[in-house]
Structure formats: structure tokens, C-alpha cells
Amino acid sequence: MMGERTVAQEALFYSFSLERHVPADHLLRSIDRFVDLSGIREELKPFYSETGRPSIDPELMIRMLIIGYCMGIRSERRLCDEVHLNLAYRWFCRLGLDGDVPDHSTFSKNRHGRFRDSDLLRRLFETTVARCMAEGLVGGEGFAVDASLIRADANRQTGRPGIEGLRPDADSRAVREYLAVLDDAAFGAATPVVPKYLAPADPRVALDQRASRACLLRLLDQLPHRPRPRPRRHHGRGIMDVEASTAVRQAEVTACKRMIARVQDCLGVWPERLAADTAYGSAEMLAWLAHERDIQPHIPVFDKSARRDGTFERDAFTYDHDDDSYVCPGGKHLRPRNRNFATARSDVGQDGFIRYRARQQDCGGCALRQRCTPNMPARKVTRSVHEGARDLARDIATTDAYVTSRRQRKKVEMLFAHLKRILKLDRLRLRGPNGARDEFHMAATAQNLRKMAKLIPMPTQPLPA
């Protein structure tokens, strides 16, 4: 028969526990094991006044931000609403049932002040990296680096031509940050080219015809390795470092160098190899890795010596180290200088390359002239001052380890896809270089926390006797 709910008198007292109402397999319950905010108060103590009324607990704000980035909640207004309503979020934030959720404006006030002045979000990210290392998820044998375009919060329709510059009355926070990084090699000093358009809302981003605005997110990802004996499911990868820069290839190299130096200096991790795409295969970058950092470059060489007209390519010429010359297929020598000058001249050009030229007499009567230099009186071959590092990279490219690194490097794209599709980082919400850094640090922190929560199982509860 049909039942009917019995309306009884409401109880005077209720017994309610958030701990019992959060499922044992909830993601936040697993993430909470790896969140250590014990030192946050000491970090922020110099940035708080000794007098006045108590502020919002900084640990509460950080826990709310972790929820937002782990769950893909991009709006801080919506984040406050979700924490107010969701029991699991309240449990993670240690709020209880009657705890007050701070206003959304509290995050902006602290982000532009205490959090950035103390570099707190960077410290939080480094804490998660250290925890990944302690759990055996990273070992430091091999790194992979890559970059991805992230749309910025700017509109091309309101952009101004780059040659006109910014308006004299432009004085927003994003403009001030843009002017402060004009000499930074990862932003303003990355290229002397004047941008086609400038966005008054966020002038540090690059405006082009394909996307509204873009910034580069670079990840220094840990390649799979052989960790100390653990269960197989613990083998994984973690984000070792992250860097924001403008969308220019030169800035990619600068950002990569900064991340490797930071990981080595701050974490004491010295990788044996680095896998990357051709954008990082310049001669200067390869020499920096091989000679200054003692890292094997598993990177394709950035080389434009290939020819499409069927004439001899650079590989057809043999370099003679003892004579410092190239030997052409016809047996003639190409040297940096074919005569002596009264005033000593440098053989290295401004681009870092040495030009080896043949003599016109040798090329004029050569039987291979039409296959070598049909349109020029003499053949010329360029050689970088860092050609030794380029040759090292070419030799590594013939090994089986290089093939394995190239295959593993492509898995970094999965991290970008996860950041954009799952964590909703397809468009930046904060403006300015500092805003991009803050978002990237929090997104990388969330990625590492989710990785540990997935790969390291929850401890089993003992069965009652």
C-alpha cells in the first residue's frame, strides 16, 4: 500500500557530523592528505599589522582557491557560493556548518597585496613539488618542456596599433605591470619587433588574427623513470615548474632556462636529459644545456640549411677540425678567410655563425658547379660557434633513448589538455604578468595534487573486531 510521511514534531537537538557525510572516495578527501599549510602563517606574518581586528584566515582562502582550481570553478563569486552550499567543500575548508564564507572581494585584496608580496602561491606550488618527490612520483632523471597558448582577458576590437603605443592616461594595474617587464627577456625584451596591436586592458599579451589574446604556459614535466621500489601504480609524472611569458619563440628559450635553473637551485634536482621540440633546438640553447648544465639535449636541432633546388646541402661538406675548414665534394677547402687583413677581424658574425667561403678560382672550373653553386661565384657554408653542441644533439638523435624520450614528451600535451578542458584554464581570468603567474602556479598546484590523489591510494581502514 502507498506509504505516507509522518510529520512529527521537530527535534530540539540534532547530531550532525561533516566527517560522516563526506564520502570516503571523494576527491577532496584524497587531496587533503597532501595539503600542508602549516607554515603559511609564518610566511605571511610580516605582511599583517599587529593591531586592528582579526583578518580572514589566510589558510581558509588558500583552501578555497585549491578547491576552485581542482574543481574547475573559475569564478570566485561562484566559488564562494559553492563553498557555502557544498558539504564536502566546507569539510575541506574546516568551516563546519555555521562557518562564514568570506566575500569574493577578499581574494582580490589579498592577491594584489600579501600573496604577491610574499610570493605565497609560488611557495605553495614548490611545497606540492616537494611532496611529489617525497612520494616517489618524480626522480629527476629526465624532464620534458613544452608551451601552450592561453587566451587572455582582452579584446582585439578595442586594441590600438602597436606603433601608436598606449594612451597617455592608461594607468591600470595591468599597464603598470606591463611597463615594469619591458626589459624582461621573457616579455618586453624577448623581441625588438613592435607588436601589431596593443590591448589597453592587458598590453603584455600578443594580439594576432587567429585568437583574441594569448600567453604561453610552459611546463617542465617529469618523464617516467625508475623510482625506488614501490607499487607499479605509483609510477607517474609531475609538474616540476611553470613559467609565464609572451608568445614569442625567444621567450620560450628564456623561460626554459629559468625553470631548469630554479629546479636545480631550489629543489636540488639535476636532470640527465631534457626532451623538447624544435623551438628549443637553437645552438645557444643546446650549448647551454650541454656545456653549462651538463644535460643531454634530446631535442631536434633547429637547422635551416636544407635546400630545395637540388644542390649540395651542408651535410655534403666535411669539416676538418685540424685545418678549421670544410672540404667540398670536389675536394676543395672552404675557409673563414682566404686572405690576410691588415686589421684583425672576427670570423664570427653577429648571429653567432662563421661563414666558410670557397675561392672563386676553385668554383669557376669545378665540374660540380651546377650541383653546388649555380647562381653564385663561390659556395658558402655556415657553422655555428656552438656547433659542437649541435653535433652532440644530432648524435643523440640516432639513439634508442632519444626515440623513447620523443615518445614520452608527447604526453605533456595531455597535461595541457587536462588544464584546458578539465580545469577550465582555456582563458586567463586575471590580467597582467603577475596575474598570469598566479593562475599558472595555482593550476600547476592543482594538477600535482590531483595526480597524487589519483596515483596514491587512500589508506585502508582496519576492520572492526
C-alpha positions in Angstrom: 0.0 0.0 0.0 1.1 3.6 -0.5 3.0 5.0 2.4 2.7 8.4 3.8 5.3 10.5 5.5 4.6 11.0 9.2 5.0 14.7 10.2 6.4 14.6 13.7 7.4 17.4 16.0 10.8 18.8 15.1 13.7 17.7 17.3 15.2 20.2 19.7 18.7 19.0 19.1 20.4 17.4 16.1 23.6 15.4 15.9 25.4 16.2 12.6 28.9 15.4 11.5 30.5 16.6 8.3 33.1 13.9 8.6 30.3 11.2 8.2 28.7 13.0 5.2 31.8 13.3 3.0 32.2 10.1 1.0 35.4 8.1 1.6 36.2 8.2 -2.1 35.6 11.9 -2.6 38.5 13.6 -4.5 38.9 16.3 -1.9 39.3 13.8 0.9 42.2 12.2 -1.1 43.7 15.6 -1.9 43.5 16.8 1.7 46.3 14.2 2.6 48.8 16.2 0.6 47.9 19.8 1.5 50.3 21.1 4.1 49.6 24.7 5.1 51.3 24.6 8.5 53.9 27.3 7.5 51.6 29.7 5.8 51.1 31.9 8.9 54.9 32.4 9.4 55.2 33.3 5.7 52.5 36.0 5.9 53.2 37.3 9.4 55.4 40.2 8.3 52.6 41.4 6.0 49.9 41.7 8.7 49.6 44.5 11.2 50.0 43.9 14.9 46.9 45.9 15.7 43.3 46.1 14.4 40.6 43.5 14.1 41.4 39.9 13.1 41.6 39.3 9.3 40.1 36.4 7.3 42.1 33.3 7.9 44.7 33.0 5.1 44.6 29.2 5.3 40.8 29.3 4.5 41.4 31.4 1.4 44.2 29.1 0.1 42.0 26.1 0.7 39.1 27.7 -1.2 41.5 28.6 -4.1 42.6 25.0 -4.2 39.0 23.8 -4.4 38.4 26.3 -7.3 41.3 25.2 -9.4 40.9 21.5 -8.6 37.2 21.5 -9.5 37.4 23.9 -12.4 35.5 26.7 -10.7 36.9 29.8 -12.4 34.7 32.5 -10.9 35.5 33.5 -7.3 31.9 34.7 -6.8 30.7 31.2 -7.8 33.4 29.6 -5.6 32.1 31.4 -2.5 28.5 30.2 -3.3 29.7 26.6 -3.9 31.7 26.5 -0.6 28.6 27.9 1.2 26.4 25.1 -0.1 28.6 22.1 -0.6 29.3 20.0 2.5 32.5 18.5 1.1 33.9 21.9 0.3 33.0 23.0 3.9 34.8 20.0 5.3 37.9 20.6 3.2 38.0 24.3 4.3 37.4 23.4 8.0 34.4 25.6 8.1 31.8 23.4 9.8 28.1 24.0 9.3 27.9 27.5 10.8 31.2 28.9 9.5 31.1 32.1 7.5 32.3 32.1 3.9 34.4 35.2 3.1 33.3 37.7 0.4 34.8 37.3 -3.1 36.5 40.7 -2.9 38.7 39.3 -0.1 40.6 37.2 -2.7 41.5 40.2 -4.9 42.6 42.3 -1.9 44.9 39.7 -0.6 46.1 38.5 -4.1 47.3 42.0 -5.1 48.8 42.6 -1.7 50.0 40.0 0.7 50.0 36.9 -1.5 52.2 38.6 -4.2 54.4 40.4 -1.8 55.3 37.2 0.0 55.3 35.1 -3.2 52.9 32.7 -1.4 51.4 31.0 -4.4 54.9 30.1 -5.6 55.8 28.7 -2.2 52.6 26.6 -2.3 53.5 25.2 -5.7 57.0 24.3 -4.5 55.5 22.6 -1.5 53.5 20.3 -3.7 56.5 19.5 -5.9 58.5 18.6 -2.7 55.6 16.3 -1.7 55.6 14.7 -5.1 59.3 14.0 -4.7 58.8 12.6 -1.2 56.1 10.2 -2.5 58.4 9.0 -5.3 56.4 10.4 -8.2 59.4 12.3 -9.6 63.0 11.3 -9.6 64.9 13.8 -11.7 66.3 11.6 -14.4 64.5 13.2 -17.4 62.5 16.4 -18.0 60.2 17.4 -20.8 59.4 21.1 -21.6 56.6 22.5 -23.8 54.4 25.5 -24.1 50.8 26.2 -24.9 48.8 29.3 -25.9 46.3 30.6 -23.3 43.8 33.2 -24.3 44.0 36.3 -22.2 41.2 38.5 -20.9 41.5 41.1 -23.6 39.5 42.1 -26.7 41.2 42.7 -30.1 38.3 45.0 -31.1 39.5 47.6 -28.5 43.2 47.2 -29.4 45.4 50.0 -30.6 48.1 49.8 -33.3 51.4 49.0 -31.7 53.3 51.9 -33.3 50.9 54.3 -31.5 51.6 52.9 -28.1 49.3 53.2 -25.1 47.1 56.1 -24.3 48.8 58.7 -22.0 46.0 58.3 -19.5 46.4 54.5 -19.3 47.2 53.8 -15.6 45.6 50.4 -14.7 47.4 47.8 -12.7 47.9 45.7 -15.8 49.6 48.6 -17.6 51.9 49.3 -14.7 52.9 45.6 -14.6 53.5 45.7 -18.4 55.8 48.7 -18.2 57.7 47.0 -15.3 58.6 44.0 -17.5 59.6 45.8 -20.7 63.2 44.8 -20.1 62.4 41.3 -19.0 63.7 38.7 -21.5 60.5 36.7 -21.1 58.2 39.6 -22.0 59.2 43.0 -23.4 62.8 42.2 -24.3 62.0 38.9 -26.0 61.9 40.5 -29.4 62.6 44.0 -30.8 59.6 43.7 -33.1 56.8 46.2 -32.3 53.5 44.3 -31.7 50.9 44.9 -34.3 48.2 45.7 -31.7 48.2 46.6 -28.0 45.3 45.8 -25.7 44.7 48.6 -23.3 43.1 46.2 -20.8 46.3 43.9 -20.8 49.1 45.2 -23.0 51.6 42.4 -22.2 49.6 39.9 -24.4 50.2 39.3 -28.1 47.3 40.2 -30.4 47.0 38.3 -33.7 44.4 37.5 -36.3 43.8 33.9 -35.1 43.0 34.3 -31.4 41.8 37.1 -29.2 44.9 37.3 -27.0 47.5 34.7 -26.0 50.1 34.0 -23.3 52.4 31.0 -23.1 52.2 28.4 -20.3 55.4 26.4 -20.0 55.5 23.2 -18.2 58.7 21.4 -17.0 57.3 17.9 -16.7 58.9 14.9 -15.2 59.4 12.0 -17.6 58.6 8.5 -16.4 61.6 6.9 -14.6 62.6 4.0 -12.4 61.8 5.1 -8.9 62.7 3.3 -5.7 60.7 0.0 -5.2 57.0 0.9 -4.9 53.8 -0.5 -6.3 53.6 -0.1 -10.0 50.6 2.3 -9.9 52.8 4.9 -8.2 54.8 5.5 -11.3 53.8 8.9 -12.7 54.8 12.3 -13.8 54.6 15.7 -12.0 54.9 19.3 -13.0 58.3 20.4 -11.7 58.0 24.1 -12.7 55.8 26.5 -14.6 56.6 29.9 -16.2 54.5 32.6 -18.0 55.9 34.6 -20.9 54.9 36.3 -24.1 54.1 34.3 -27.2 57.5 34.5 -28.8 59.9 31.7 -29.6 62.9 33.6 -28.0 60.9 33.9 -24.8 60.4 30.1 -24.8 64.1 29.5 -24.5 64.5 32.1 -21.8 61.6 30.6 -19.8 63.0 27.1 -20.1 66.4 28.2 -18.8 64.8 29.9 -15.8 62.8 26.8 -14.9 65.8 24.4 -15.2 67.9 26.8 -13.1 65.2 27.2 -10.5 64.6 23.4 -10.2 68.4 22.8 -9.8 68.9 25.7 -7.3 65.8 25.4 -5.2 65.0 21.7 -5.3 68.4 20.3 -5.9 67.2 18.2 -8.9 69.7 17.8 -11.7 68.1 16.0 -14.7 70.2 13.9 -17.0 68.2 14.7 -20.2 65.7 17.2 -21.5 63.2 16.4 -24.2 61.6 19.3 -26.2 60.5 20.2 -29.7 62.5 22.1 -32.3 61.6 25.5 -30.8 64.2 24.8 -28.1 66.8 23.4 -30.6 68.7 26.6 -31.2 72.5 26.5 -31.0 72.7 28.7 -27.9 70.1 26.6 -26.0 71.8 23.3 -26.9 75.2 24.7 -25.8 73.7 26.0 -22.5 72.3 22.6 -21.8 75.3 20.5 -22.8 78.2 22.7 -21.6 76.8 24.8 -18.7 74.2 22.4 -17.2 75.6 19.0 -18.3 72.2 17.9 -19.6 71.8 15.7 -22.6 69.6 17.6 -25.2 67.0 15.1 -26.6 65.9 17.9 -28.9 65.8 18.2 -32.7 68.3 20.7 -34.0 66.9 23.9 -35.3 68.5 23.9 -38.7 67.7 25.8 -41.9 70.5 24.5 -44.1 68.2 22.3 -46.1 68.0 23.2 -49.8 65.1 22.7 -52.2 66.8 23.3 -55.5 68.7 20.0 -55.6 72.1 21.5 -54.9 74.5 20.1 -52.3 73.3 20.6 -48.8 75.5 21.4 -45.8 75.8 17.7 -44.9 77.7 17.1 -48.1 80.7 19.1 -46.8 83.1 17.6 -44.3 84.5 19.6 -41.5 88.3 19.4 -40.9 89.0 20.2 -37.2 92.7 20.4 -37.6 92.6 22.9 -40.5 89.4 24.6 -39.4 87.9 24.3 -42.9 85.2 22.5 -44.8 86.0 20.1 -47.7 83.5 20.2 -50.5 82.5 17.1 -52.6 85.1 18.3 -55.2 88.0 18.1 -52.7 88.4 21.9 -52.3 88.7 23.7 -48.9 86.3 26.4 -47.7 87.9 28.7 -45.1 86.7 31.7 -43.0 89.3 33.8 -44.6 91.0 33.4 -48.0 93.4 36.4 -47.5 95.0 38.2 -44.6 93.8 41.6 -43.4 95.9 44.3 -42.0 93.5 44.8 -39.1 92.4 41.6 -37.3 88.7 40.8 -37.9 86.5 38.4 -36.1 85.3 35.4 -38.0 82.0 35.2 -36.0 79.1 37.2 -37.2 76.5 39.0 -35.1 74.2 36.0 -35.4 76.9 33.7 -33.9 77.8 31.9 -37.2 81.1 31.6 -39.0 81.0 31.9 -42.9 83.3 29.4 -44.7 83.8 30.5 -48.3 85.4 28.8 -51.2 87.7 30.6 -53.7 86.2 31.8 -56.9 89.1 30.1 -58.8 88.2 26.7 -57.3 84.4 27.0 -58.0 84.8 28.5 -61.5 86.4 25.5 -63.2 84.7 22.8 -60.9 82.8 20.1 -62.7 80.3 20.0 -59.9 79.5 23.7 -60.0 75.9 23.3 -61.3 75.1 20.9 -58.5 76.8 23.1 -55.8 76.5 26.8 -56.5 75.0 27.5 -60.0 73.9 31.1 -59.2 76.8 32.4 -57.1 80.5 32.8 -58.0 81.6 30.7 -54.9 80.0 28.4 -52.4 79.5 29.5 -48.8 78.8 27.2 -45.7 77.9 28.5 -42.3 78.9 27.0 -39.0 77.7 28.0 -35.5 80.2 28.7 -32.7 78.1 26.2 -30.8 78.3 23.5 -33.5 79.8 21.1 -31.0 76.6 21.1 -29.0 74.5 20.8 -32.3 76.6 17.8 -33.3 76.0 16.2 -29.9 72.3 16.7 -30.3 72.5 15.1 -33.8 74.4 12.1 -32.4 71.8 11.6 -29.5 69.0 11.7 -32.1 70.3 8.4 -33.5 70.0 6.5 -30.2 67.1 4.4 -28.9 66.9 6.6 -25.8 66.1 9.6 -28.0 63.2 7.7 -29.6 61.9 6.9 -26.2 62.2 10.5 -25.0 60.4 11.8 -28.1 57.5 9.4 -27.5 57.3 10.3 -23.8 57.5 14.0 -24.5 54.2 13.9 -26.3 52.5 13.0 -23.1 53.0 16.6 -21.9 50.2 17.5 -24.3 47.9 15.5 -22.1 48.6 17.9 -19.3 47.7 20.9 -21.4 44.5 19.2 -22.5 43.6 18.4 -18.9 44.4 22.0 -17.8 42.2 23.5 -20.5 39.3 21.0 -20.7 39.0 19.7 -17.1 40.4 22.6 -15.0 38.9 25.2 -17.4 42.2 27.1 -17.9 41.4 27.8 -21.6 41.2 31.6 -20.8 43.0 33.7 -18.2 40.8 35.4 -15.7 43.5 37.7 -14.2 45.3 40.4 -16.1 48.9 41.4 -16.2 52.1 39.3 -15.9 51.6 38.8 -12.2 48.0 37.6 -12.8 49.2 35.0 -15.4 51.9 33.8 -12.9 49.3 33.4 -10.1 46.9 31.4 -12.3 49.7 29.2 -13.6 51.0 28.4 -10.2 47.6 27.6 -8.8 46.7 25.4 -11.9 50.0 23.5 -11.6 49.5 23.1 -7.9 46.0 21.6 -8.6 47.4 19.4 -11.3 50.0 17.9 -8.9 47.5 17.4 -6.1 45.1 15.6 -8.4 47.9 13.5 -9.7 48.9 12.4 -6.2 45.3 11.8 -5.2 44.9 9.5 -8.2 48.1 7.5 -8.1 48.4 7.1 -4.3 45.5 5.1 -2.8 43.8 6.1 0.4 45.0 4.0 3.4 42.6 1.2 4.2 40.6 1.4 7.4 41.1 -1.5 9.8 38.0 -3.8 10.0 36.3 -3.7 13.4 37.0 -6.7 15.6 
